[in-house]
Structure formats: C-alpha cells, structure tokens
C-alpha cells in the first residue's frame, strides 16, 4: 500500500486517514480487543482491513468535525481507490510481519554494534530473529542506563551551579521543585540538600535575610503562596501565620536535622513578627513570645 505524506489530493490515502482510524479504534474498540491475545501484527492487520472497508464505501468520518467525510474525493479517483482497497485487503499477518522486519528491524539493526548487526544476516528462522531482537533490546537498555546516569550527573552539577551562582528566591525555588518533581524525585531531594548547604554558607558569612528566609520556608512547605512573600516581611500577622505553618510541619515530622532547621525557620518568622512596625498589638506580642518560649524549651529538651 502506498501512503502519501500530503493531503488527500496527492493520493488516495494520507497519514491523517491512519490517525483518524486510530482515534476511532481507541474510542470504539473495547479494552479486551487491545489487551487479550496482545499481538501488534494482528491489531494492525485488522485496522488496515477496516480502512479498506471505509475506502470501498468512500466514508471516513472526521473524528473532530461533524458531517465531514475525509474520503469524499474517492469518486474522483475510483481506479486508485480500488487498487488501494485491493492492497489493503491482501495484507496478512505474515506479509505485514515481513514488512516490519525489512523496513524497521533490519534498519535499526544497522545502528547497533557490528557483533549485534551480524545476528540479522540470516533471520529466516524465528528463533534467530528473536535472539537478534533480544540482543538489540539488551544493548539499548544498557546504553540508556549509561545515558541516564550521565544526564543525572549533569543535572546535579547544574543544580549546584545555579544555586551557588544565583540567589535563592521563592519563585526560583517553586520552579525548581515543580520541574524536578516531574523529572525525578531524587533530583528534588538533591536540590533541597544543596539549597540548605548554600543557605548555611551564606548565613555563616553574613546573616539570614528575609529573602533567604522565605526561600527556605518555601522549600520546607513546598506550598508557600507567592502573593504573600513581600507583604509578610512588613506584616506581623502574616509573619506569625508563616511561623504557624512551619510549626505544623515541625509537629508532623520526626526528630531530625530537617526538623531542627524547620524550628529555626519558625523562630526566625517569630522574630520577624516582633520586628514589624505593626507588632505593637498586645496579642501579637504575647503570642510570638509564647511560641518562642515553647521552641526554646523544646530545643533544650
């Protein structure tokens, strides 16, 4: 069967007809049709025969556009459509399997090392073909493992470079955590560790800034509202609220180094609340000092 790359005017069928066939099959075929007796060749042959029926009847309903027939041009090219129908219906599992081997497997084998490519010099027997394909899969799996390791190491180096070069901010932390959680959980843990080490170095050289405090709390909470990050620096109520969020995390976590860091961040927010211009409220002043006393006793214990 000849499949054209352009529109239907270039030939009887195009890739879009195949895509439409797959869309309708995914919607209309039951799960058992795909999973029971799973066989890629069998599925492809049945779908191609269905396409032949559509072509013979000059109907291919558009999947997205109502009352649109993608084969309404067939009447103008009847001879070519009849030839395509004949070719489609003549496809068998054996012929399609040979086509896959010649057009895909053998070509892929040429990209492998020579000792693997030579396994495909004679694949007349199914056992030899299976051995060759298994060798390709094993080689590719090993290659991917090496590639993934190299990419993982590169990602770690880039995290260290970016964190050490650029200041940690709430937006940058949120962006890093969102992206790394999708890529790999270990990279997220690595970013958190590097960020804490970077913060410890900066604090040892100067002091804990408001920007760094907000960034570290964002890493601990992983859900710090961005809209509050500036207002909280000038509001005792919001600073106290941020301290309470950190305290909830501390209560739920077991005793560890991370918990000690979270306690110190909570205390820093309490001190910030006391420094704010609107901290003159008696309730804010008392509550912040009570929390600080509790943390002091907890640290000593």
C-alpha positions as CSV (number, residue, x, y, z in Angstrom):
1,X,0.0,0.0,0.0
2,X,1.3,3.4,-0.9
3,X,0.9,6.0,1.8
4,X,1.3,9.7,0.9
5,X,2.6,12.4,3.2
6,X,0.5,15.3,2.0
7,X,-3.2,15.9,1.6
8,X,-5.7,13.6,0.0
9,X,-5.2,15.3,-3.3
10,X,-1.7,13.7,-3.5
11,X,-3.1,10.2,-3.4
12,X,-6.0,8.1,-2.2
13,X,-4.9,7.9,1.4
14,X,-2.8,10.1,3.7
15,X,-1.3,9.8,7.2
16,X,-4.3,11.7,8.5
17,X,-6.6,8.8,7.5
18,X,-4.5,6.4,9.5
19,X,-4.6,8.8,12.5
20,X,-8.4,9.1,12.2
21,X,-8.6,5.3,12.1
22,X,-6.6,5.0,15.3
23,X,-8.7,7.7,17.0
24,X,-12.0,5.9,16.2
25,X,-10.5,2.5,17.2
26,X,-9.4,3.8,20.6
27,X,-12.9,5.0,21.2
28,X,-15.0,2.2,19.8
29,X,-12.9,-0.9,20.5
30,X,-13.2,-2.4,24.0
31,X,-10.2,-2.8,26.2
32,X,-10.2,-6.6,25.7
33,X,-9.7,-6.1,21.9
34,X,-6.4,-4.4,22.7
35,X,-5.2,-6.5,25.6
36,X,-6.5,-10.0,25.1
37,X,-4.1,-12.0,22.9
38,X,-1.9,-9.0,22.6
39,X,-0.3,-9.0,19.1
40,X,0.8,-5.9,17.3
41,X,0.7,-7.5,13.9
42,X,-2.9,-8.9,14.5
43,X,-4.1,-5.4,15.6
44,X,-2.5,-3.6,12.6
45,X,-3.9,-6.1,10.1
46,X,-7.5,-5.8,11.4
47,X,-7.2,-2.0,11.4
48,X,-5.9,-1.9,7.9
49,X,-8.8,-4.2,6.7
50,X,-11.2,-1.8,8.4
51,X,-9.6,1.0,6.5
52,X,-10.1,-1.0,3.3
53,X,-13.9,-1.2,4.1
54,X,-14.0,2.5,4.7
55,X,-12.3,3.2,1.4
56,X,-14.5,0.8,-0.6
57,X,-17.6,2.6,0.8
58,X,-15.9,6.0,0.4
59,X,-16.6,7.0,4.0
60,X,-14.2,8.1,6.7
61,X,-15.9,10.2,9.3
62,X,-13.8,13.0,10.7
63,X,-13.1,12.5,14.4
64,X,-13.4,16.1,15.4
65,X,-15.6,17.8,12.7
66,X,-19.2,16.7,12.4
67,X,-20.6,15.8,9.0
68,X,-17.1,15.8,7.4
69,X,-16.1,12.8,5.2
70,X,-12.4,12.5,4.7
71,X,-13.0,10.2,1.7
72,X,-15.4,12.3,-0.3
73,X,-12.8,12.7,-3.0
74,X,-12.7,8.9,-3.8
75,X,-15.3,9.2,-6.5
76,X,-12.9,11.3,-8.5
77,X,-10.1,8.7,-8.2
78,X,-12.0,5.5,-8.4
79,X,-9.3,3.4,-10.1
80,X,-6.6,4.4,-7.5
81,X,-9.0,3.7,-4.6
82,X,-9.9,0.3,-5.9
83,X,-6.2,-0.5,-6.1
84,X,-5.7,0.7,-2.5
85,X,-8.6,-1.4,-1.3
86,X,-7.1,-4.5,-3.0
87,X,-3.7,-3.9,-1.5
88,X,-5.1,-3.4,2.0
89,X,-7.3,-6.5,1.9
90,X,-4.3,-8.6,0.6
91,X,-2.3,-7.8,3.8
92,X,-1.9,-10.8,6.0
93,X,-0.1,-11.2,9.4
94,X,2.8,-12.9,7.6
95,X,3.2,-10.2,4.9
96,X,3.0,-7.4,7.4
97,X,5.5,-9.1,9.7
98,X,7.9,-9.4,6.8
99,X,7.4,-5.7,6.0
100,X,8.1,-4.7,9.6
101,X,11.3,-6.8,9.6
102,X,12.6,-5.4,6.4
103,X,11.6,-1.8,6.9
104,X,12.2,-1.3,10.6
105,X,14.0,-4.1,12.4
106,X,16.8,-4.6,9.9
107,X,17.4,-0.9,9.5
108,X,17.5,-0.5,13.3
109,X,20.0,-3.3,13.5
110,X,22.4,-1.4,11.3
111,X,22.7,1.3,14.0
112,X,23.8,-1.3,16.5
113,X,27.4,-2.5,17.0
114,X,28.7,-4.9,14.4
115,X,28.5,-8.0,16.6
116,X,24.8,-7.4,17.0
117,X,24.1,-6.3,13.4
118,X,25.6,-9.6,12.2
119,X,22.9,-11.5,14.0
120,X,20.4,-10.3,11.4
121,X,22.3,-11.5,8.4
122,X,20.0,-14.6,8.4
123,X,16.7,-14.2,10.2
124,X,14.8,-16.8,8.1
125,X,14.2,-18.8,11.3
126,X,12.0,-17.2,14.0
127,X,14.5,-18.2,16.7
128,X,17.3,-16.3,15.1
129,X,15.1,-13.2,14.8
130,X,14.1,-13.4,18.4
131,X,17.7,-13.8,19.5
132,X,18.7,-10.8,17.4
133,X,15.9,-8.6,18.7
134,X,16.7,-9.6,22.3
135,X,20.3,-8.6,21.7
136,X,19.2,-5.2,20.4
137,X,16.9,-4.7,23.4
138,X,19.7,-5.6,25.9
139,X,22.2,-3.4,24.2
140,X,19.8,-0.5,24.1
141,X,18.8,-1.0,27.7
142,X,22.5,-0.8,28.7
143,X,23.0,2.3,26.6
144,X,20.0,4.0,28.1
145,X,21.3,3.2,31.6
146,X,24.6,4.8,30.8
147,X,22.9,7.8,29.2
148,X,20.5,8.3,32.1
149,X,23.4,8.2,34.6
150,X,25.3,10.9,32.6
151,X,22.2,13.1,32.4
152,X,21.6,12.6,36.1
153,X,25.2,13.7,36.9
154,X,24.9,16.7,34.6
155,X,21.6,17.7,36.3
156,X,23.3,17.5,39.7
157,X,26.2,19.7,38.5
158,X,23.8,22.2,37.0
159,X,21.7,22.4,40.2
160,X,24.9,23.2,42.2
161,X,26.0,25.8,39.7
162,X,22.6,27.6,39.5
163,X,22.0,27.6,43.3
164,X,25.5,28.8,44.1
165,X,25.5,31.5,41.4
166,X,22.0,32.8,41.7
167,X,20.2,33.9,44.9
168,X,17.5,31.6,46.2
169,X,14.1,33.2,45.8
170,X,10.6,32.0,46.3
171,X,9.8,31.9,42.5
172,X,13.1,30.1,41.7
173,X,12.5,27.5,44.5
174,X,8.9,26.9,43.3
175,X,10.1,26.5,39.7
176,X,12.9,24.1,40.7
177,X,10.7,21.9,42.9
178,X,7.9,21.8,40.3
179,X,10.2,20.8,37.5
180,X,12.4,18.3,39.4
181,X,9.4,16.5,41.0
182,X,8.3,15.7,37.5
183,X,11.8,14.6,36.3
184,X,12.9,12.5,39.3
185,X,12.3,12.6,43.0
186,X,16.0,12.0,43.8
187,X,16.9,15.3,42.0
188,X,14.3,17.1,44.1
189,X,15.9,15.8,47.2
190,X,19.4,16.8,45.9
191,X,18.2,20.3,45.2
192,X,16.8,20.6,48.7
193,X,20.1,19.4,50.2
194,X,22.2,21.8,48.0
195,X,19.9,24.7,48.9
196,X,20.2,24.1,52.6
197,X,24.0,23.8,52.3
198,X,24.1,27.0,50.2
199,X,22.0,28.8,52.8
200,X,24.2,27.6,55.7
201,X,27.2,29.0,53.9
202,X,25.6,32.4,53.3
203,X,24.3,32.7,56.8
204,X,27.8,31.9,58.2
205,X,29.3,34.7,56.2
206,X,26.6,37.3,56.9
207,X,23.1,36.8,58.2
208,X,19.7,35.3,57.4
209,X,18.0,37.7,55.1
210,X,14.2,38.0,54.6
211,X,14.5,36.8,51.0
212,X,16.5,33.7,52.1
213,X,14.2,33.0,54.9
214,X,11.2,33.0,52.6
215,X,13.0,30.8,50.1
216,X,14.0,28.2,52.8
217,X,10.4,28.1,54.2
218,X,9.1,27.6,50.6
219,X,11.4,24.6,50.3
220,X,10.2,23.2,53.6
221,X,6.5,23.9,53.0
222,X,6.6,23.4,49.2
223,X,3.3,25.4,49.0
224,X,4.2,29.0,50.1
225,X,1.7,31.5,48.5
226,X,3.7,33.7,46.2
227,X,1.4,36.7,46.8
228,X,2.4,36.8,50.4
229,X,6.1,36.7,50.1
230,X,6.6,40.5,50.1
231,X,3.7,41.5,52.3
232,X,4.8,39.1,55.0
233,X,8.0,41.0,55.5
234,X,6.1,44.0,56.7
235,X,3.2,42.4,58.4
236,X,3.4,40.8,61.9
237,X,0.2,38.9,61.3
238,X,1.4,37.3,58.1
239,X,4.8,36.6,59.6
240,X,3.2,34.9,62.5
241,X,0.9,33.0,60.2
242,X,4.0,31.7,58.3
243,X,5.6,30.7,61.6
244,X,2.5,28.7,62.4
245,X,2.7,26.9,59.1
246,X,6.2,25.9,59.8
247,X,5.3,24.8,63.3
248,X,2.6,22.4,61.9
249,X,5.3,20.9,59.7
250,X,7.6,20.5,62.7
251,X,4.9,18.7,64.7
252,X,4.2,16.2,61.9
253,X,7.9,15.4,61.3
254,X,10.0,13.1,63.4
255,X,13.1,14.5,65.2
256,X,15.8,15.0,62.6
257,X,18.2,17.6,61.2
258,X,15.4,18.8,58.9
259,X,13.1,19.3,61.9
260,X,15.8,21.4,63.7
261,X,16.0,23.6,60.6
262,X,12.3,24.0,60.5
263,X,12.3,25.0,64.2
264,X,14.9,27.7,63.5
265,X,12.9,29.0,60.5
266,X,9.8,29.2,62.7
267,X,11.7,31.1,65.3
268,X,13.0,33.5,62.6
269,X,9.5,34.2,61.5
270,X,8.5,34.9,65.1
271,X,11.4,37.3,65.4
272,X,10.3,39.0,62.2
273,X,6.8,39.4,63.5
274,X,8.2,41.2,66.6
275,X,10.3,43.5,64.4
276,X,7.4,44.5,62.2
277,X,6.1,48.0,62.7
278,X,2.6,46.7,63.4
279,X,3.8,44.3,66.1
280,X,2.6,46.7,68.8
281,X,-0.6,44.7,69.2
282,X,-0.6,43.1,72.6
283,X,-1.9,39.8,71.3
284,X,0.7,39.5,68.6
285,X,3.5,40.4,71.1
286,X,2.3,37.8,73.6
287,X,1.6,35.0,71.2
288,X,5.0,35.4,69.5
289,X,6.8,35.3,72.8
290,X,4.9,32.3,73.9
291,X,5.8,30.4,70.8
292,X,9.5,31.4,71.2
293,X,9.4,30.1,74.8
294,X,8.0,26.8,73.7
295,X,10.6,26.4,71.0
296,X,13.4,27.3,73.5
297,X,12.2,24.6,75.9
298,X,11.8,22.1,73.0
299,X,15.3,22.7,71.8
300,X,16.8,22.4,75.3
301,X,14.9,19.1,75.8
